[in-house]
């Protein structure tokens, strides 16, 4: 099969790009691994400045608009297993279907993946990532269990705690992850506590009043280490900032969690105790899935942990590989409205690549860039402070990249 | 209900589910082989070489302390097939979708 544009990933970025390309008459094929299009939109449900964000409705709206364009095709349950430069374009192969697709331009919108936290017995049934619990509850309408615990202060921890408690699921709280051994990449206890600054505004009104207090490391440490062991009420559950999960317990499935108190320096103190839970959500955060971009030979910005590996990209999602574009969380972890604007911007990159005219669609580019800025300003959550710095470094790397000819 | 206190042993923490490797296995390999890069550690332990191809365990690998702490020592190469492919699909390579 031949197509002008191949979009890999039918999440907010990929679908938004497909609508723009569809409108402009481009033959477009969108592929996605999952049986249902929408990506992470399907599980999102939170209150923002402008009311409730119901991701599933946003996905339905995007698909409804996409359905108007007979030149856009959607191929689900399809993973890209190979992507090779051939005849001026790219040839893709797939893991669940025979044959190849030749595309002149490829948009990589493969999103992000969750990072689990290893602790003894974390492979027992009942231990899942926090996003898996979100999918069970919000996509499939299934309770992940009767009583759970959230381990780790990843950004999704707080959103999912809110969603689960609203759904009537009992939680033993949000606790620290283990910070030694294979979990060292999570940083120090101070790093974990600093993450809480970005979510103070989600807490109860009185906790919001504590914002100036926890702004200094000196007071942050003392407030967190001195919090009551039973926790601080937040999001329908309790935040337990000085309690760490050290192991899961159970034979056939999770029956409990071992917890231990942590002091101001992050050292485990006192005796561990057991609390009964039948599920646990690991929240180590999210990281981009840039494998396809890396495989095309696009210049990458890499990190020791792999948590911040992203392609070097330009203003309309261009990578340094010819005809390869990227949009959405594959460029860094941000919310769906940001991914949607990035998808629209990348469609401009694809259009210019197809026409060979690098200056057309300037008004659209300006409008989509503005939409991206607005989406960033209105983001209810900062996933990881590192990303704004990384994006600045990428802007410089893009400007200074070696140019052909 | 009596509960046994949890084990803090490194051998109790699985770090690579696909290849059933524990943190203890990794530490042992680090000592025995003294790999200078993540790629070498992969070669001696098979860490990240199973069906997930490091997608689950990649960040945990950064907890290892190889001698060379530069980013280059931690870089891993992506090679096709990016996802597992069934043999009957491979047999039809070259046909059009």
HADDOCK unambig.tbl for C-alpha pairs under 7 A between the chains (distance, minus, plus):
assign (segid A and resid 1 and name CA) (segid B and resid 96 and name CA) 5.16 0.50 0.50
assign (segid A and resid 1 and name CA) (segid B and resid 97 and name CA) 5.33 0.50 0.50
assign (segid A and resid 79 and name CA) (segid B and resid 83 and name CA) 6.89 0.50 0.50
assign (segid A and resid 81 and name CA) (segid B and resid 80 and name CA) 6.24 0.50 0.50
assign (segid A and resid 81 and name CA) (segid B and resid 81 and name CA) 4.67 0.50 0.50
assign (segid A and resid 81 and name CA) (segid B and resid 82 and name CA) 4.60 0.50 0.50
assign (segid A and resid 81 and name CA) (segid B and resid 83 and name CA) 5.10 0.50 0.50
assign (segid A and resid 82 and name CA) (segid B and resid 80 and name CA) 5.43 0.50 0.50
assign (segid A and resid 82 and name CA) (segid B and resid 81 and name CA) 5.57 0.50 0.50
assign (segid A and resid 82 and name CA) (segid B and resid 82 and name CA) 6.31 0.50 0.50
assign (segid A and resid 95 and name CA) (segid B and resid 83 and name CA) 6.47 0.50 0.50
assign (segid A and resid 95 and name CA) (segid B and resid 84 and name CA) 6.37 0.50 0.50
assign (segid A and resid 95 and name CA) (segid B and resid 85 and name CA) 4.49 0.50 0.50
assign (segid A and resid 95 and name CA) (segid B and resid 86 and name CA) 6.79 0.50 0.50
assign (segid A and resid 96 and name CA) (segid B and resid 85 and name CA) 6.87 0.50 0.50
assign (segid A and resid 96 and name CA) (segid B and resid 89 and name CA) 6.89 0.50 0.50
assign (segid A and resid 97 and name CA) (segid B and resid 89 and name CA) 6.02 0.50 0.50
assign (segid A and resid 98 and name CA) (segid B and resid 89 and name CA) 4.83 0.50 0.50
assign (segid A and resid 98 and name CA) (segid B and resid 92 and name CA) 5.38 0.50 0.50
assign (segid A and resid 98 and name CA) (segid B and resid 93 and name CA) 6.33 0.50 0.50
assign (segid A and resid 98 and name CA) (segid B and resid 95 and name CA) 6.76 0.50 0.50
assign (segid A and resid 98 and name CA) (segid B and resid 97 and name CA) 6.33 0.50 0.50
assign (segid A and resid 99 and name CA) (segid B and resid 92 and name CA) 6.26 0.50 0.50
assign (segid A and resid 99 and name CA) (segid B and resid 93 and name CA) 5.57 0.50 0.50
assign (segid A and resid 99 and name CA) (segid B and resid 94 and name CA) 5.55 0.50 0.50
assign (segid A and resid 99 and name CA) (segid B and resid 95 and name CA) 4.11 0.50 0.50
assign (segid A and resid 99 and name CA) (segid B and resid 96 and name CA) 4.27 0.50 0.50
assign (segid A and resid 99 and name CA) (segid B and resid 97 and name CA) 4.51 0.50 0.50
assign (segid A and resid 100 and name CA) (segid B and resid 94 and name CA) 6.31 0.50 0.50
assign (segid A and resid 100 and name CA) (segid B and resid 95 and name CA) 6.23 0.50 0.50
assign (segid A and resid 100 and name CA) (segid B and resid 96 and name CA) 4.99 0.50 0.50
assign (segid A and resid 100 and name CA) (segid B and resid 97 and name CA) 5.48 0.50 0.50
assign (segid A and resid 101 and name CA) (segid B and resid 96 and name CA) 6.65 0.50 0.50
assign (segid A and resid 101 and name CA) (segid B and resid 97 and name CA) 6.40 0.50 0.50
assign (segid A and resid 115 and name CA) (segid B and resid 56 and name CA) 6.58 0.50 0.50
assign (segid A and resid 118 and name CA) (segid B and resid 13 and name CA) 6.55 0.50 0.50
assign (segid A and resid 118 and name CA) (segid B and resid 14 and name CA) 6.86 0.50 0.50
assign (segid A and resid 118 and name CA) (segid B and resid 15 and name CA) 6.31 0.50 0.50
assign (segid A and resid 119 and name CA) (segid B and resid 13 and name CA) 5.49 0.50 0.50
assign (segid A and resid 120 and name CA) (segid B and resid 12 and name CA) 5.19 0.50 0.50
assign (segid A and resid 120 and name CA) (segid B and resid 13 and name CA) 4.49 0.50 0.50
assign (segid A and resid 121 and name CA) (segid B and resid 13 and name CA) 6.87 0.50 0.50
assign (segid A and resid 182 and name CA) (segid B and resid 23 and name CA) 6.63 0.50 0.50
assign (segid A and resid 182 and name CA) (segid B and resid 60 and name CA) 5.46 0.50 0.50
assign (segid A and resid 182 and name CA) (segid B and resid 63 and name CA) 5.42 0.50 0.50
assign (segid A and resid 183 and name CA) (segid B and resid 60 and name CA) 6.41 0.50 0.50
assign (segid A and resid 183 and name CA) (segid B and resid 63 and name CA) 6.87 0.50 0.50
assign (segid A and resid 184 and name CA) (segid B and resid 63 and name CA) 5.40 0.50 0.50
assign (segid A and resid 185 and name CA) (segid B and resid 59 and name CA) 6.82 0.50 0.50
assign (segid A and resid 185 and name CA) (segid B and resid 60 and name CA) 6.58 0.50 0.50
assign (segid A and resid 185 and name CA) (segid B and resid 62 and name CA) 6.32 0.50 0.50
assign (segid A and resid 185 and name CA) (segid B and resid 63 and name CA) 5.71 0.50 0.50
assign (segid A and resid 247 and name CA) (segid B and resid 6 and name CA) 6.21 0.50 0.50
assign (segid A and resid 258 and name CA) (segid B and resid 6 and name CA) 6.84 0.50 0.50
assign (segid A and resid 291 and name CA) (segid B and resid 78 and name CA) 6.20 0.50 0.50
assign (segid A and resid 294 and name CA) (segid B and resid 78 and name CA) 6.79 0.50 0.50
assign (segid A and resid 295 and name CA) (segid B and resid 78 and name CA) 5.70 0.50 0.50
assign (segid A and resid 295 and name CA) (segid B and resid 79 and name CA) 6.58 0.50 0.50
assign (segid A and resid 303 and name CA) (segid B and resid 71 and name CA) 6.04 0.50 0.50
assign (segid A and resid 304 and name CA) (segid B and resid 62 and name CA) 6.12 0.50 0.50
assign (segid A and resid 304 and name CA) (segid B and resid 71 and name CA) 5.19 0.50 0.50
assign (segid A and resid 304 and name CA) (segid B and resid 74 and name CA) 5.33 0.50 0.50
assign (segid A and resid 305 and name CA) (segid B and resid 59 and name CA) 4.80 0.50 0.50
assign (segid A and resid 305 and name CA) (segid B and resid 62 and name CA) 4.69 0.50 0.50
assign (segid A and resid 306 and name CA) (segid B and resid 58 and name CA) 6.53 0.50 0.50
assign (segid A and resid 306 and name CA) (segid B and resid 59 and name CA) 5.85 0.50 0.50
assign (segid A and resid 307 and name CA) (segid B and resid 59 and name CA) 6.30 0.50 0.50
